[in-house]
Amino acid sequence: MKKIILTGGGSAGHVTPNLALIDELLKDGWEVHYIGTKSGIERSIIKDKRIIYHAVNAGKLRRYFNAKNFTDPFRVLEGIFQSFSIVKKIKPKVIFSKGGFVSVPVVIGGWMNGIPVIIHESDMTPGLANKISAAFASKICINFPSTEKYFSKGKVVYTGTPIRKGILNGSYNTGLGICGFEANKPVVMVMGGSLGSRRINSLIRKALPHLLKSFQVVHVCGRGNVDPSLSGLNGYKQFEYVNEEQPHLFKIANLIISRAGANSIFEFLKLKLPNILIPLSTNSSRGDQIYNARYFEKMGFSKVLFEENINADILCQAIFDVYNSRGKYIESMRRKQTPDGTAEIMKLITAYDN
């Protein structure tokens, strides 16, 4: 049987595109293995898939001082040898890496076994893990055409990102039922990334008294961030995390407020959902979300707000502005042609099935 190893983890953004590929790979008769960490988010996200999971050690790659910087290199080294052993035993045709710190040992372990490696970079500027992995990769898939300049040209393929087909199959009535919402009032959906955002949560809750006069609000606020005092508020529905519900919630949404992770914003583009992006600041990240958000704003797909410059009143006004101009955003998104990331990456993968 043809075998493949997938890897990627540390955040949902390094895992969810693999879900789209897993569905296609299984349909195409591949035996799919996944290498991640023992307790990483990747394990919980893919637990319901019919694939084989292998856990390895991995150290976080940091650009800042931390005491663990002295010990994590040894964890990375251990992970490389663990990955080498797993790859040698499985003998896959190819390895596909979505990035994140867990991917580096897997990519190197695969390269040491002479296995072709395909990596994928979602953001406009590559993360440290993919910068390291690029030297060992046979092909490098990118989501933004401008990302090509950061890698060796002979390896780069503009594929776009894999989008889960399931997000296109939401039911409007199911979405209303999940939230207990009425049909004749517009819906704002708020997302703060896989871990939630305390800043966005605080802003949206302060804005609720004004917002709920005109909108219903579905709020994905992150684990441990539900506010019990607001649970019975009419027109406001909170979730810690959504999975199966997400396509139905997208279906009822008229406007999205979100961080600017690449996978999420390309899902909004696919769904033609007007959105307000509040990217992670450089105090909390390497600035990749800021580049993503500015590109989407320049293309006319999004309005961008920076969390250090906004309050509840500014956010409220932006919501009304974007909603009232939603036709303009939808038309810009309709005009944009993007590759089918799943299909393009499957072409690269199946080229190694010989």
C-alpha positions in Angstrom: 0.0 0.0 0.0 1.2 3.5 -0.7 2.1 5.3 2.5 2.5 9.0 3.5 3.5 10.7 6.7 1.9 14.1 7.6 3.2 16.4 10.2 2.5 19.8 11.7 1.5 21.2 15.0 1.8 23.6 17.9 -1.4 25.6 16.8 -4.5 24.8 14.9 -3.2 26.7 11.9 -0.5 24.1 11.5 -3.0 21.2 11.5 -6.3 22.1 10.0 -5.1 22.2 6.3 -3.9 18.6 6.9 -7.5 17.6 7.6 -8.5 18.5 4.0 -5.6 16.4 2.7 -6.3 13.5 4.9 -9.8 13.1 3.5 -8.5 13.1 -0.1 -5.6 10.8 0.7 -7.8 8.2 2.3 -10.2 8.5 -0.6 -7.3 7.8 -2.9 -6.2 4.7 -1.1 -3.2 6.0 0.9 -2.2 4.7 4.3 -1.9 7.9 6.3 0.5 8.3 9.3 0.8 11.5 11.4 3.8 12.5 13.5 3.2 15.0 16.2 3.9 15.5 19.9 2.3 13.4 22.7 0.1 16.2 24.1 0.0 18.8 21.2 -3.1 20.3 19.8 -2.4 18.3 16.6 -3.3 15.1 18.4 -6.7 16.3 19.6 -7.6 17.8 16.2 -7.0 14.7 14.2 -8.1 12.1 16.8 -11.3 11.3 14.9 -9.5 10.6 11.6 -8.8 7.0 10.5 -5.0 7.4 10.6 -2.1 6.2 12.6 -0.6 8.7 15.1 3.1 8.6 16.3 4.4 10.8 19.1 7.9 12.3 19.2 9.7 14.8 21.3 10.1 18.3 20.0 11.6 21.5 21.3 10.1 24.9 20.6 12.1 27.2 18.3 12.3 30.6 19.8 13.6 34.0 18.7 13.7 35.3 22.2 15.5 34.4 25.5 14.0 31.6 27.5 15.6 29.2 30.0 14.2 26.3 27.9 16.4 27.5 25.0 19.2 25.6 26.7 17.3 22.3 26.9 15.0 22.3 23.9 17.8 21.7 21.3 18.3 18.3 23.0 14.6 17.6 22.7 14.8 18.5 19.0 17.8 16.2 18.6 15.9 13.4 20.3 12.9 14.0 18.1 15.1 13.8 15.0 16.3 10.3 16.0 12.8 9.2 16.9 11.4 10.5 13.6 14.3 8.8 11.7 13.3 5.5 13.3 9.6 5.9 12.6 10.2 6.9 9.0 12.6 4.0 8.4 10.0 1.6 9.7 7.0 3.0 7.8 8.9 3.6 4.5 6.5 6.2 3.1 6.5 7.4 -0.5 6.6 11.1 0.7 6.3 13.3 3.8 4.1 16.4 3.9 4.8 19.0 6.5 2.5 21.9 7.5 5.1 23.5 9.8 5.3 24.3 13.5 8.1 23.3 15.8 7.1 19.6 15.8 7.7 19.4 12.0 11.5 20.1 12.1 12.5 16.7 13.5 10.2 14.9 11.2 11.4 16.7 8.1 15.1 16.1 9.0 14.3 12.5 9.9 12.7 12.0 6.6 15.5 13.6 4.7 18.0 11.3 6.5 16.0 8.4 5.2 16.1 9.7 1.6 12.3 10.3 1.6 11.0 13.2 -0.5 9.6 16.0 1.7 7.0 18.6 0.7 6.5 21.5 3.1 3.8 24.2 3.1 4.1 27.8 4.2 0.7 29.5 4.8 1.9 33.0 5.7 3.4 35.8 3.6 6.7 35.5 5.5 8.0 32.1 6.5 8.2 30.9 10.1 11.4 29.7 11.7 10.4 26.0 11.4 9.9 26.3 7.7 13.0 28.3 7.2 15.0 25.4 8.7 12.9 22.7 6.9 13.3 24.4 3.5 16.9 23.1 3.2 15.7 19.5 3.5 12.6 19.9 1.3 12.0 18.7 -2.2 9.1 21.0 -2.8 7.9 24.1 -1.0 4.2 25.1 -1.4 3.2 28.7 -0.8 -0.1 30.5 -0.1 0.9 34.0 -1.3 2.8 34.5 -4.6 5.2 37.0 -2.9 6.5 34.3 -0.5 8.5 32.8 -3.3 11.4 35.3 -2.7 12.2 33.7 0.7 13.0 30.3 -0.8 15.0 28.6 -3.5 13.1 29.2 -6.7 13.5 25.7 -8.1 11.6 24.2 -5.2 8.7 26.7 -4.9 5.2 25.9 -6.1 2.3 28.3 -5.7 -0.5 26.0 -4.6 -2.7 28.0 -2.2 -3.8 26.4 1.0 -5.9 23.2 1.5 -9.5 24.2 2.4 -11.7 21.7 4.2 -14.6 20.9 2.0 -16.8 20.6 5.0 -16.9 24.3 5.7 -18.8 24.8 2.4 -21.6 22.5 3.5 -23.1 24.4 6.4 -26.9 24.6 7.0 -28.5 27.9 7.7 -31.3 26.5 9.7 -28.9 24.2 11.7 -26.8 27.3 12.5 -29.8 29.2 13.7 -30.8 26.3 15.8 -27.4 25.8 17.4 -27.4 29.4 18.5 -31.1 29.9 19.2 -31.1 32.9 16.9 -33.9 34.4 14.8 -33.8 34.5 11.0 -34.5 38.2 10.4 -31.6 39.7 12.3 -27.9 39.8 11.0 -25.2 37.8 12.7 -21.7 38.8 13.7 -19.3 35.9 14.3 -16.3 36.5 16.6 -13.2 34.2 16.6 -9.9 34.7 18.4 -7.8 31.8 17.0 -7.5 28.3 18.4 -6.6 29.6 21.9 -9.0 32.5 21.9 -8.1 36.2 22.5 -8.7 37.9 25.8 -8.4 41.3 24.1 -11.0 40.6 21.4 -13.2 38.9 24.0 -13.1 42.0 26.2 -13.7 44.4 23.4 -16.7 42.5 22.0 -18.3 42.1 25.4 -18.0 45.8 26.1 -19.7 46.5 22.8 -22.6 44.1 23.3 -25.1 46.6 24.7 -24.9 48.6 21.5 -24.3 45.7 19.1 -27.3 43.6 20.2 -29.7 46.3 19.2 -28.9 45.6 15.5 -27.1 42.2 15.4 -26.9 38.8 17.0 -23.4 37.7 18.1 -21.9 34.2 18.1 -18.7 34.3 20.0 -16.0 31.6 19.8 -14.0 32.8 22.8 -11.4 30.0 23.5 -11.1 27.4 26.2 -11.8 28.7 29.7 -13.0 32.0 28.4 -16.8 31.7 28.5 -18.4 34.4 30.7 -21.2 32.6 32.7 -22.8 36.0 33.5 -23.6 36.5 29.8 -24.8 32.9 29.1 -28.5 33.9 29.2 -28.2 37.1 27.2 -30.7 37.1 24.3 -29.0 37.2 20.9 -25.6 36.3 22.2 -24.2 32.7 22.1 -20.8 31.7 23.4 -18.6 28.7 22.6 -15.2 27.7 23.9 -14.3 25.9 20.7 -16.2 24.8 17.6 -15.6 21.9 15.3 -18.6 20.2 13.7 -20.6 23.3 14.4 -18.3 25.7 12.4 -19.7 25.2 8.9 -23.2 26.0 10.2 -22.1 29.0 12.1 -20.3 30.3 9.0 -23.5 29.8 7.1 -25.5 32.2 9.3 -22.6 34.8 9.7 -23.0 38.1 7.8 -19.6 39.4 9.1 -16.6 37.9 10.9 -14.3 39.4 13.4 -11.1 37.4 13.7 -7.3 37.2 14.1 -5.5 37.0 10.8 -4.1 33.5 10.7 -3.7 32.5 7.0 -5.8 29.4 7.1 -8.8 31.3 8.6 -8.7 34.3 6.3 -8.5 32.1 3.2 -11.6 30.2 4.5 -13.3 33.6 4.7 -12.2 34.4 1.2 -13.5 31.0 -0.1 -16.9 31.6 1.7 -17.0 35.3 0.5 -17.5 36.4 4.2 -16.8 40.2 4.9 -14.5 40.4 7.8 -12.7 42.6 10.3 -9.2 41.4 11.1 -7.4 42.2 14.3 -3.9 40.6 13.9 -1.7 39.6 16.7 0.8 42.4 17.5 4.5 42.0 17.3 4.5 41.9 21.1 2.9 38.4 20.8 4.2 37.2 17.4 6.7 37.6 14.7 4.3 39.9 12.8 3.1 37.3 10.2 -0.6 38.1 10.9 0.0 41.8 10.3 1.4 41.1 6.8 -1.5 38.7 6.1 -4.1 41.3 7.2 -2.6 44.2 5.3 -2.5 42.1 2.1 -6.2 41.2 2.5 -7.1 44.8 3.2 -5.2 46.0 0.2 -7.1 43.4 -2.0 -10.4 44.8 -0.7 -11.3 41.6 1.2 -11.1 42.9 4.8 -10.9 45.8 7.2 -8.0 45.8 9.5 -7.9 47.1 13.1 -4.9 47.0 15.4 -5.7 46.0 18.9 -3.4 48.6 20.5 -5.4 51.4 18.7 -9.0 50.3 19.3 -11.6 50.4 22.0 -15.2 49.0 22.0 -16.6 52.1 20.4 -14.1 52.0 17.5 -14.8 48.3 17.0 -18.6 48.9 17.1 -18.3 51.6 14.4 -16.2 49.3 12.2 -18.7 46.5 12.5 -21.5 48.9 11.3 -19.3 50.3 8.5 -18.3 46.9 7.1 -21.8 45.5 7.4 -23.2 48.5 5.5 -20.5 48.1 2.8 -20.6 44.3 2.7 -21.5 44.2 -1.0 -18.2 45.9 -1.8 -16.1 43.3 0.1 -18.1 40.4 -1.3 -17.6 41.7 -4.9 -13.8 42.0 -4.3 -13.6 38.4 -3.1 -15.7 37.2 -6.0 -13.2 38.6 -8.4 -10.2 36.9 -6.8 -9.0 33.7 -8.4 -7.1 31.4 -6.0 -5.7 27.9 -6.6 -7.5 24.8 -5.3 -4.8 24.1 -2.6 -6.0 20.6 -1.9 -6.0 19.6 -5.5 -2.6 21.2 -6.3 -0.9 19.6 -3.3 -2.5 16.2 -4.1 -0.9 16.5 -7.6 2.6 17.0 -6.0 2.0 14.1 -3.6 0.8 11.6 -6.2 3.8 12.4 -8.4 5.8 10.4 -5.8 3.5 7.4 -6.1 5.6 5.3 -8.4 
